[in-house]
Amino acid sequence: MLRCALLRAALRCGPTGAALRVSGSSASPPLLLSASSGSPPLLLHRRQLCTSTPSPAAPTQPEEEERFGGYCSDFSSRTSFRRASPEQQELSYQRAGEEEVEDEKKIRGFRTRTGRRNTAYWYFLQCKKLIRENRLAEALQLFEGDMLKGERLQPEEFNYSVLIGGCGRAGYVKKAFQLYSNMKKRGLEPSDATYTALFNACAQSPWKQSGLEQALKLRQELRRKNVPLSAITHHALLKTVALSGNLKACFQVLRDMLQSGQAITQETFQYLLMCCVEDKQQGFRLALQVWHQMLSAGMKPDQQNYNILLRAARDCGIGDPAMASALLLKGREESGTKVTAQRRRQRSKVREETPHSKPLDVDSFESLLLALPADASTPDTNPGSLSQSRDNTLDLSQAENLRRNDGNTQREGDPSNLTEQTQLLTLSSRNDLLSGPPTARSQNSHLPNLLDPSTCCSDVVALGTVSTTSDRLALMGNLEGFLGKMANDGLKPTIKTITLLADVMEPSSQLIQSLISVATESGVKLDVAFFNTLIRKAAKAGDLGGAKAVKVLMAERNLPANAQTFCGIALACSRQKDGLQLLSDMEACGIKPNAHVFSALISQASRRLDYAYLHELLKQMHRLQVPPNEVIIRQLEFAAQYPPNYDQFKSKNTYLEKIDGFRGFYRQWLEFMPGEETPHPWDKYRFPKPEAEQDRVSSQNQSTNSNQYSETT
């Protein structure tokens, strides 16, 4: 070892290629290294090597060796590292043992609700019972607190599936996928019910886009694992995609169902109709196309299909009238020819006898809804072709001119006699339109019903302006035609159907009485929601007396008014006297005004720029301690702003005389009024941790932080 060190020192000190001879003592032979021929051999002893000085020939190499490995001191934050002492390790082992002993004591001292040790199936039944009673938080606490931590039982697949199903119906996506992850960690194999519940959770999520992303990730995972989906699971996935409004993704799910050999049923078209409702611009036209495709496939619509169609008529528009005419009327002419009654009976008998429906051509159906061909995007306006096919029809330009003339005559005439606009233009009705306004009965006698394309009149040219909900209901045959189509399919209206019809009809007393008589004949018991719909419909039309008359009708039927009733009446209270009278009526009924009632009143006051009315409403909110929500703050901020081009020094506006006083009071009102916090939609399903567990977690965190601090110091 010493010889190697001396040799390295000699090589470092001597020049390159020089001879070096090392001798340790007199007894040890000297070590001679080869040298050049011109220089004599060099004999050195150990004492001379130790006292030798380095040569200045290579001064940079020692500096590099000293610098090597020293760069970490410039970037490292910790300067010292210390291993845990045996005493600390023993103390940590002792603490872990004490925790295990405490856990064993808790298990032994845990007392179940029945007083005996239960099974996993017993917990499954209890969780299922709690979920049916809408007590999801208690079911989760029973599973995680009593079953897993209390009795330390091994859960089964059905324990997780029933809880994931409850989270799915509540839209608790985060907890559903957390249970699914824990289920896979325990080595349990998910079933079709588990996947269906997960897709339902994504569909019911309060955030549709986030739920759709979770559903697509789960679908990709199942594809990687080659897991086949059942028809129920496919419908749950279709529901998730439909509620997000992605029509192309719906057709992709339909292709997957057909490739799996699964049948297309009324439930499938139900989700397609739900997807059409999400399109507010042209959803009604899409819903009618889906309806026609369902009828052409030989499927009989059910109650849900009719209700969703009424929702489309209430919430969605028809889009471009020319495109709607080309798709709804031209498609009917091409596909549906005149069929005798005997032939129609034979077709219905064959459909009843055959167990499977007509196969659905998804590609043509998708191209019809999404990617229209060039010839079908615009209607055929050639008068020659129209005259060859039909002698008593008008071309589109003449029909458009006729519609404009009819609109002018409607504006000049009495509006009370014109309860409906003209939606369908025919040659037979031209003389009636030019001579005078038709009555409702004469108009309904020749208007077609687009719910049944085979019964449409043959002289329909195009669709006119369809702007209101009553116009869209007229395209479906109005009240009589819609209920008649349901009766032909063997269906009776329910309370939901009656309520939706009340929401799409015009708010006239005659139509309301006819709808109430239809509900009485069908054996439907009218509830508070139906009358609230009538009140809101009349209030939106500005008829305060009609809204109060409906409230009197509720009292005659012994139906108590609720907060939604007064909220609907508030939409018609445009004057300060009416608004304050409404608040006093609510207090007399024992109902406290909420933020929705004040929001409706503030909207009416802001529309008229009545700042005295707004000032009084803010004082009433402070008196009743009603915290404002985000909608109210947005309405008040809009009312407190000056107009864009308003200059109070150049011109005087009588409507804005009191805006300065309102602005000052509003700023002070914001300081002493508490705001309403929007609760998280999942807070009611979360249960707080026990205090002992929270104290233990906090103590563990404090001990961990103290250990890290001692190590660094």
C-alpha positions in Angstrom: 0.0 0.0 0.0 2.8 2.4 0.9 4.8 1.3 -2.2 1.8 2.2 -4.4 1.4 5.6 -2.8 5.1 6.3 -3.3 5.0 5.2 -6.9 2.0 7.5 -7.6 3.8 10.4 -5.9 7.0 9.8 -7.9 5.1 9.6 -11.2 3.4 12.9 -10.3 6.6 14.6 -9.4 8.9 13.4 -12.2 8.8 14.4 -15.9 7.2 12.2 -18.5 9.4 9.3 -19.7 12.0 9.8 -16.9 13.6 6.8 -15.1 12.7 6.4 -11.5 14.4 4.1 -9.0 12.8 3.5 -5.6 14.5 1.8 -2.7 12.8 1.3 0.6 15.8 0.3 2.8 19.1 -1.3 2.7 17.6 -4.7 2.8 15.0 -4.2 0.1 16.2 -4.1 -3.5 15.7 -0.8 -5.3 13.0 -0.5 -8.0 14.3 0.7 -11.4 12.0 2.0 -14.0 12.9 2.3 -17.6 14.3 5.7 -18.6 15.5 7.3 -21.8 19.0 6.6 -23.1 20.3 10.1 -22.5 19.6 10.3 -18.8 21.2 8.3 -15.9 19.0 6.2 -13.7 17.6 7.9 -10.6 17.7 6.3 -7.2 15.3 7.6 -4.5 14.5 6.5 -1.1 11.3 6.8 0.9 12.5 9.7 2.9 13.4 11.6 -0.3 10.0 10.8 -1.9 8.2 12.2 1.2 10.1 15.4 1.1 10.0 15.9 -2.7 8.0 18.9 -4.1 5.7 18.7 -7.1 6.9 19.8 -10.4 5.4 22.9 -12.0 5.1 21.2 -15.3 1.4 20.1 -14.8 -0.3 22.5 -12.3 -3.9 22.1 -13.6 -4.5 18.4 -12.9 -4.5 18.7 -9.0 -6.9 21.6 -9.2 -9.3 19.6 -11.3 -9.1 16.7 -8.9 -9.8 19.0 -6.0 -12.8 20.5 -7.8 -14.3 17.1 -8.8 -17.3 16.3 -6.6 -17.6 19.8 -5.1 -20.4 21.1 -7.4 -23.1 19.6 -5.2 -22.4 22.1 -2.5 -23.5 25.0 -4.7 -27.0 23.4 -5.4 -27.8 21.3 -2.4 -30.1 22.8 0.3 -29.2 20.3 3.0 -25.7 20.5 4.4 -25.8 17.5 6.7 -27.5 14.1 6.6 -28.1 12.1 9.7 -29.3 8.6 10.0 -32.1 7.8 12.5 -30.6 6.6 15.7 -31.6 3.1 17.1 -33.5 4.8 19.8 -35.7 6.7 17.3 -36.3 3.6 15.3 -37.3 1.7 18.4 -39.6 4.6 19.3 -41.3 4.5 15.9 -41.7 0.7 16.1 -43.2 1.2 19.6 -45.7 3.8 18.3 -46.7 1.5 15.4 -47.2 -1.3 17.9 -49.3 0.9 20.1 -51.5 1.9 17.2 -52.0 -1.8 16.3 -53.0 -2.5 19.9 -55.4 0.4 19.8 -56.9 -0.8 16.6 -57.4 -4.3 18.0 -59.1 -2.8 21.1 -61.4 -0.8 18.9 -62.3 -3.9 16.9 -63.0 -5.8 20.1 -64.8 -2.9 21.6 -66.8 -2.1 18.4 -70.5 -2.8 18.9 -72.5 -3.4 15.8 -76.0 -2.1 15.4 -77.5 -5.6 15.7 -75.2 -6.6 18.6 -73.7 -9.5 16.7 -71.2 -9.9 14.0 -72.8 -9.3 10.6 -72.0 -10.5 7.1 -71.2 -8.7 3.9 -74.6 -9.5 2.5 -76.3 -8.0 5.5 -74.4 -4.7 4.9 -75.5 -5.0 1.2 -79.2 -5.1 2.2 -78.8 -2.3 4.7 -77.0 0.0 2.2 -79.6 -0.8 -0.5 -82.4 0.1 2.0 -80.8 3.4 2.9 -80.2 4.3 -0.8 -83.9 3.7 -1.6 -84.8 6.1 1.2 -82.5 8.8 -0.3 -79.9 8.5 2.6 -76.8 8.0 0.6 -74.5 9.6 3.2 -75.6 7.2 5.9 -75.1 4.2 3.5 -71.5 5.4 2.8 -70.9 5.8 6.5 -72.3 2.3 7.2 -70.0 0.8 4.6 -66.8 2.6 5.3 -67.2 3.2 9.0 -68.9 0.0 10.3 -68.1 -2.6 7.8 -64.5 -1.8 6.8 -63.1 -0.1 9.9 -65.4 -1.4 12.5 -65.8 -5.1 11.8 -62.9 -5.4 9.3 -65.0 -7.5 6.9 -63.9 -8.3 3.4 -66.3 -6.6 1.0 -67.8 -8.3 -2.0 -68.5 -7.0 -5.5 -72.2 -6.4 -4.8 -71.3 -4.2 -1.8 -69.4 -1.8 -4.1 -72.0 -2.0 -6.9 -74.9 -1.0 -4.8 -73.0 2.1 -3.5 -71.7 3.0 -6.9 -75.3 2.8 -8.1 -76.5 5.1 -5.4 -73.7 7.6 -6.2 -74.7 7.3 -9.9 -78.3 8.3 -9.3 -77.1 11.2 -7.2 -74.5 12.3 -9.7 -71.6 11.9 -7.2 -69.0 11.1 -9.8 -65.9 11.5 -7.6 -67.1 9.0 -5.0 -68.3 6.6 -7.6 -65.0 6.3 -9.3 -63.2 6.3 -5.9 -65.2 3.2 -4.9 -64.5 1.7 -8.3 -60.7 2.2 -7.8 -60.8 0.7 -4.3 -62.8 -2.2 -5.7 -60.0 -3.0 -8.3 -57.3 -2.6 -5.6 -59.0 -5.4 -3.6 -58.9 -7.7 -6.6 -62.7 -7.7 -7.1 -64.0 -8.1 -10.7 -66.6 -5.5 -11.6 -69.9 -6.6 -13.2 -72.2 -5.0 -15.8 -74.1 -3.4 -13.0 -70.9 -1.7 -11.8 -70.2 -0.2 -15.3 -73.8 0.8 -15.7 -73.8 2.7 -12.4 -70.5 4.4 -13.4 -72.0 5.6 -16.7 -75.1 6.8 -14.9 -73.0 8.8 -12.5 -71.3 10.5 -15.4 -74.8 11.2 -16.9 -76.2 12.7 -13.7 -73.1 14.8 -13.0 -73.7 18.5 -12.4 -70.9 19.3 -14.8 -71.8 17.6 -18.1 -68.5 18.1 -19.9 -66.5 16.6 -17.0 -68.9 13.7 -16.8 -68.5 13.1 -20.5 -64.7 13.0 -20.2 -65.0 10.5 -17.4 -67.3 8.3 -19.4 -65.1 8.3 -22.4 -62.0 7.4 -20.3 -64.0 4.5 -18.8 -65.0 3.4 -22.3 -61.4 3.5 -23.5 -60.4 1.4 -20.5 -63.0 -1.2 -21.2 -61.9 -1.4 -24.8 -58.3 -2.0 -23.8 -59.5 -4.8 -21.6 -61.9 -6.2 -24.2 -64.8 -6.1 -21.8 -68.1 -6.4 -23.7 -71.0 -4.1 -22.7 -74.5 -5.2 -22.3 -77.6 -3.4 -23.8 -78.3 -1.7 -20.4 -74.7 -0.5 -20.1 -74.8 0.8 -23.7 -77.9 2.7 -22.9 -76.3 4.2 -19.9 -73.4 5.3 -22.0 -75.8 6.7 -24.7 -77.6 8.7 -22.0 -74.3 10.3 -20.9 -73.4 11.3 -24.4 -77.0 12.5 -25.2 -77.2 14.8 -22.2 -73.9 16.4 -23.3 -75.5 17.2 -26.7 -73.0 15.3 -28.8 -75.1 13.8 -31.6 -72.1 12.3 -33.5 -71.0 10.4 -30.4 -74.6 9.1 -30.0 -74.4 7.6 -33.5 -71.1 6.0 -32.6 -72.7 4.3 -29.6 -75.5 3.1 -31.9 -72.9 1.5 -34.2 -71.3 -0.3 -31.3 -74.7 -1.6 -30.2 -75.5 -2.9 -33.7 -72.0 -4.5 -34.0 -72.7 -6.3 -30.6 -75.9 -7.7 -32.0 -78.1 -5.6 -29.6 -81.6 -4.4 -30.7 -82.6 -0.8 -31.0 -85.7 -0.1 -28.8 -87.9 2.8 -27.8 -85.4 3.6 -25.0 -82.7 4.1 -27.6 -84.8 6.7 -29.4 -85.7 8.2 -26.1 -82.0 9.1 -25.5 -81.7 10.4 -29.1 -84.6 12.7 -28.4 -83.0 13.9 -25.2 -79.9 14.7 -27.3 -82.0 16.8 -29.6 -83.5 18.8 -26.7 -79.9 20.0 -25.9 -79.8 21.8 -29.2 -81.8 25.0 -28.5 -81.6 26.4 -32.1 -82.9 23.5 -34.1 -83.7 20.8 -31.6 -87.4 20.6 -32.5 -86.6 19.8 -36.1 -84.1 17.2 -35.1 -86.6 15.7 -32.7 -89.2 15.4 -35.4 -86.7 13.7 -37.7 -85.8 11.2 -35.0 -89.6 10.6 -34.4 -90.1 9.9 -38.1 -87.1 7.5 -38.1 -88.6 5.7 -35.1 -91.9 5.3 -36.9 -90.3 4.1 -40.1 -88.3 1.5 -38.1 -91.6 0.0 -36.9 -91.4 1.0 -33.3 -94.3 2.2 -31.2 -93.6 5.3 -29.1 -94.1 5.2 -25.4 -95.0 7.8 -22.8 -91.5 9.0 -22.3 -91.1 9.7 -26.0 -94.2 11.9 -26.1 -93.0 13.9 -23.0 -89.6 14.5 -24.4 -91.1 15.7 -27.7 -93.2 18.2 -25.7 -90.0 19.4 -24.0 -88.4 19.9 -27.4 -91.4 22.0 -28.5 -91.1 24.1 -25.3 -87.3 24.6 -25.2 -86.0 24.4 -28.8 -86.5 26.1 -32.1 -87.0 24.7 -35.6 -84.0 26.3 -37.2 -84.1 27.4 -40.8 -87.7 27.1 -42.1 -86.5 26.3 -45.6 -84.3 23.5 -44.3 -87.0 22.2 -42.0 -89.5 22.2 -45.0 -87.0 20.2 -47.1 -86.3 17.6 -44.4 -89.7 17.2 -42.8 -92.0 17.6 -45.8 -89.9 16.3 -48.7 -88.7 13.3 -46.8 -92.4 12.5 -46.1 -93.2 12.7 -49.8 -90.4 10.4 -50.8 -90.8 7.8 -48.2 -94.5 7.8 -47.4 -97.0 7.2 -50.3 -100.7 6.8 -50.1 -101.5 3.6 -48.1 -104.9 2.2 -47.7 -106.4 1.4 -44.3 -106.4 -2.3 -45.0 -102.7 -2.2 -45.9 -101.9 -0.2 -42.8 -103.6 -2.8 -40.6 -101.6 -5.6 -42.3 -98.4 -3.7 -41.5 -99.3 -3.2 -37.9 -100.2 -6.9 -37.6 -96.9 -7.9 -39.1 -95.0 -5.6 -36.6 -96.8 -7.2 -33.7 -96.1 -10.7 -34.8 -92.4 -10.1 -35.6 -90.2 -10.1 -32.4 -87.5 -7.8 -33.9 -87.9 -4.4 -35.5 -86.7 -3.3 -38.8 -82.9 -2.9 -39.0 -81.8 0.7 -38.6 -79.4 2.2 -41.2 -77.3 4.3 -39.0 -75.2 5.9 -41.8 -78.1 7.2 -43.7 -79.8 8.4 -40.5 -76.7 10.3 -39.5 -76.2 11.8 -42.9 -79.8 13.0 -42.8 -79.4 14.7 -39.4 -75.9 16.0 -39.6 -74.4 16.0 -43.1 -77.2 17.0 -45.6 -76.7 16.4 -49.3 -76.6 19.3 -51.6 -80.0 18.7 -53.2 -81.7 18.3 -49.9 -80.3 21.3 -48.2 -82.6 23.6 -50.2 -86.1 22.9 -51.3 -87.0 22.5 -55.0 -88.3 25.8 -56.2 -88.9 24.9 -59.8 -92.5 25.6 -60.7 -92.5 23.2 -63.5 -91.6 20.2 -61.4 -94.1 21.2 -58.8 -96.8 21.5 -61.3 -96.0 18.1 -62.8 -96.1 16.3 -59.5 -99.0 18.3 -58.0 -101.3 20.7 -59.8 -102.7 22.5 -56.7 -99.4 23.6 -55.0 -97.5 26.8 -54.9 -93.8 27.3 -55.3 -91.6 28.5 -52.3 -91.3 32.1 -53.5 -95.1 32.5 -53.8 -95.6 30.8 -50.5 -93.1 33.2 -48.9 -94.9 36.2 -50.4 -98.2 34.8 -49.2 -96.8 34.4 -45.7 -95.6 38.0 -45.6 -99.0 39.3 -46.8 -100.6 37.2 -44.1 -98.3 38.7 -41.5 -99.3 42.2 -42.6 -103.0 41.3 -42.4 -102.6 39.9 -39.0 -100.9 43.0 -37.7 -103.7 45.2 -39.2 -106.5 43.0 -37.9 -107.9 42.2 -34.5 -105.3 40.1 -32.5 -108.0 38.5 -30.4 -109.4 36.6 -33.5 -105.9 35.5 -34.5 -104.9 33.1 -31.8 -102.4 31.2 -33.9 -99.9 32.1 -36.7 -99.9 30.3 -40.0 -97.2 27.7 -39.9 -98.1 25.6 -43.0 -98.9 27.2 -46.4 -101.2 25.4 -48.8 -103.1 26.3 -52.0 -106.5 25.5 -50.5 -106.0 28.0 -47.7 -104.9 30.9 -50.0 -108.4 32.1 -50.5 -109.1 31.9 -46.8 -106.0 33.9 -46.0 -106.8 36.6 -48.5 -110.4 36.9 -47.6 -110.1 37.1 -43.8 -108.6 35.5 -40.7 -109.6 31.9 -40.2 -110.9 30.6 -37.0 -109.2 28.0 -34.9 -111.5 25.2 -35.9 -111.2 25.8 -39.6 -107.5 26.1 -39.3 -107.1 22.9 -37.4 -109.3 21.1 -39.9 -106.7 21.2 -42.7 -103.4 21.6 -40.8 -101.3 18.4 -40.9 -99.9 16.6 -37.9 -96.2 16.1 -38.3 -96.2 13.4 -35.7 -97.9 11.1 -38.2 -96.5 11.8 -41.7 -99.0 9.5 -43.4 -101.9 11.7 -42.4 -100.4 15.0 -43.7 -102.2 16.9 -46.4 -100.8 16.5 -49.9 -101.0 20.2 -50.7 -98.4 21.4 -48.1 -95.7 23.5 -49.7 -93.4 24.8 -46.9 -93.3 25.8 -43.3 -93.6 29.4 -42.3 -92.4 31.3 -39.2 -92.4 29.1 -36.1 -91.3 31.3 -33.3 -93.5 30.5 -30.2 -94.2 27.3 -28.3 -97.9 27.4 -29.5 -96.7 27.5 -33.1 -94.6 24.3 -32.5 -97.6 22.6 -30.8 -99.7 23.5 -33.8 -97.3 21.6 -36.1 -98.1 18.5 -33.9 -101.9 19.0 -34.3 -102.5 21.2 -31.3 -104.0 19.8 -28.2 -106.6 17.6 -30.0 -104.1 16.2 -32.5 -101.4 15.4 -30.0 -103.8 13.6 -27.6 -105.4 11.8 -30.5 -102.0 10.5 -31.6 -101.4 9.3 -28.1 -104.8 7.5 -28.1 -104.0 5.8 -31.4 -100.9 4.4 -29.8 -102.9 3.2 -26.8 -101.4 5.7 -24.3 -103.1 8.0 -21.9 -101.7 11.4 -20.7 -100.1 11.5 -17.2 -99.7 14.5 -14.9 -96.3 15.2 -16.5 -97.8 15.2 -20.0 -100.7 17.6 -18.9 -98.1 19.9 -17.2 -96.0 20.0 -20.4 -99.0 20.7 -22.5 -99.9 23.6 -20.2 -96.4 25.0 -20.7 -96.6 25.0 -24.5 -100.2 26.2 -25.0 -101.3 29.8 -25.2 -102.5 31.2 -21.8 -106.1 31.5 -22.7 -109.0 30.6 -20.3 -110.7 28.5 -23.0 -107.6 26.3 -23.6 -107.0 26.0 -19.8 -110.6 24.8 -19.2 -110.3 22.3 -22.1 -107.0 21.0 -20.7 -108.5 20.6 -17.2 -111.4 18.7 -18.7 -109.0 16.4 -20.6 -107.2 15.7 -17.3 -110.5 14.9 -15.6 -111.6 12.5 -18.4 -108.2 10.7 -18.2 -108.4 10.3 -14.4 -105.3 12.5 -13.8 -105.2 14.3 -10.5 -103.9 17.8 -10.9 -101.2 18.9 -8.5 -99.6 22.2 -7.4 -96.9 22.0 -10.2 -99.6 22.1 -12.9 -101.2 25.3 -11.5 -97.8 26.8 -11.0 -97.1 26.3 -14.6 -100.3 28.0 -15.6 -99.5 30.9 -13.3 -96.0 31.3 -14.7 -97.3 31.2 -18.2 -99.9 33.9 -17.5 -97.3 36.1 -15.7 -94.8 35.9 -18.5 -97.5 37.2 -20.8 -98.0 40.2 -18.4 -101.5 39.0 -17.2 -101.4 39.6 -13.4 -105.2 39.1 -13.1 -105.0 35.8 -14.9 -102.2 34.6 -12.6 -104.2 35.5 -9.5 -107.3 33.8 -11.0 -105.4 30.6 -11.3 -104.3 31.0 -7.7 -108.0 31.3 -6.7 -108.7 28.1 -8.7 -106.0 26.4 -6.6 -107.7 27.4 -3.4 -111.0 26.0 -4.6 -109.3 22.7 -5.1 -107.8 22.8 -1.7 -104.2 23.0 -3.0 -101.9 25.1 -0.9 -99.7 27.7 -2.5 -96.0 27.4 -2.1 -93.0 29.6 -2.8 -93.0 28.7 -6.5 -96.6 29.9 -6.8 -95.7 33.4 -5.5 -92.5 33.4 -7.6 -94.6 32.9 -10.7 -96.9 35.8 -9.7 -93.9 38.0 -9.1 -93.0 37.9 -12.8 -96.1 40.0 -13.5 -95.6 42.5 -10.6 -94.2 45.4 -12.6 -95.5 48.1 -10.2 -94.3 48.8 -6.6 -97.8 48.5 -5.2 -98.2 45.0 -6.7 -94.8 43.8 -5.5 -95.3 45.0 -1.9 -98.7 43.4 -1.8 -97.2 40.1 -3.0 -94.7 40.2 -0.1 -97.4 40.9 2.4 -99.6 38.0 1.0 -96.6 35.6 1.4 -96.1 36.7 5.0 -99.9 36.2 5.6 -99.7 32.7 4.3 -96.7 31.9 6.5 -94.2 31.6 3.6 -90.9 33.5 3.9 -89.9 35.2 0.6 -86.7 33.7 -0.8 -84.1 35.0 -3.2 -86.0 33.7 -6.3 -89.0 35.8 -5.4 -86.9 39.0 -5.0 -85.0 38.2 -8.2 -88.3 38.1 -10.1 -89.4 41.4 -8.6 -86.0 43.1 -9.2 -86.1 42.0 -12.8 -89.5 43.7 -13.3 -88.3 46.9 -11.5 -85.1 47.0 -13.5 -87.0 46.6 -16.8 -88.9 49.8 -16.0 -86.0 51.7 -14.5 -88.1 52.2 -11.3 -85.3 53.0 -8.8 -87.8 53.8 -6.0 -89.2 50.3 -6.5 -85.6 48.9 -6.4 -84.8 50.9 -3.3 -87.9 49.5 -1.5 -87.1 45.9 -2.5 -83.5 46.3 -1.1 -85.0 47.5 2.2 -87.4 44.6 2.3 -84.5 42.2 1.7 -82.7 43.7 4.7 -85.8 43.6 6.9 -86.5 39.9 6.1 -82.8 39.0 6.1 -82.8 37.4 2.7 -79.2 37.1 1.4 -78.7 38.0 -2.2 -77.4 35.4 -4.6 -75.3 35.8 -7.7 -78.2 36.5 -10.0 -79.5 39.3 -7.8 -76.1 41.0 -7.6 -75.8 40.8 -11.4 -79.2 42.4 -11.8 -78.5 45.2 -9.4 -75.1 45.9 -11.0 -76.8 46.3 -14.3 -79.4 48.6 -12.9 -76.8 50.8 -11.1 -74.9 51.5 -14.3 -75.3 54.6 -16.4 -76.3 54.2 -20.1 -73.4 54.1 -22.5 -74.0 57.5 -24.1 -75.7 59.2 -21.2 -74.4 62.6 -20.1 -76.3 64.1 -17.1 -74.9 67.6 -17.7 -76.1 67.9 -21.3 -79.5 66.3 -21.2 -82.1 65.4 -18.6 -83.7 61.9 -18.5 -86.7 61.5 -16.2 -86.1 57.8 -15.9 -82.6 58.4 -14.5 -83.3 61.2 -12.0 -83.0 58.8 -9.0 -80.1 56.7 -10.2 -77.5 58.6 -8.1 -79.4 58.1 -4.9 -79.9 54.4 -5.7 -76.2 54.0 -6.5 -75.2 55.4 -3.1 -77.7 53.3 -1.2 -76.7 50.2 -3.1 -73.1 50.6 -2.2 -74.0 50.9 1.5 -76.4 48.0 1.2 -73.6 45.7 -0.1 -71.5 46.4 3.0 -74.0 45.3 5.7 -75.9 42.6 3.7 -74.4 39.1 3.8 -74.2 37.2 0.6 -75.6 33.7 -0.1 -73.1 31.0 -0.6 -73.9 28.5 -3.2 -73.6 25.0 -1.6 -71.5 22.4 -3.3 -73.8 19.7 -4.9 -71.9 16.9 -3.1 -71.8 18.4 0.4 -75.0 16.7 1.5 -73.4 13.3 0.7 -70.2 13.8 2.6 -70.0 12.9 6.3 -67.5 14.6 8.6 -64.6 12.6 10.1 -64.7 11.7 13.8 -62.9 14.1 16.1 -60.6 11.4 17.4 -59.4 10.6 13.9 -58.9 14.2 13.1 -56.8 14.7 16.3 -54.7 11.6 15.4 -54.1 12.9 11.9 -53.1 16.3 13.2 -50.7 14.8 15.8 -49.1 12.6 13.2 -48.6 15.6 10.9 -47.1 17.6 13.8 -44.7 14.8 14.7 -43.7 14.4 11.0 -43.0 18.0 10.7 -40.9 18.1 13.9 -38.8 15.1 12.7 -38.1 16.7 9.4 -37.1 19.9 11.2 -34.7 18.1 13.5 -33.1 16.3 10.6 -32.5 19.5 8.7 -31.0 21.3 11.7 
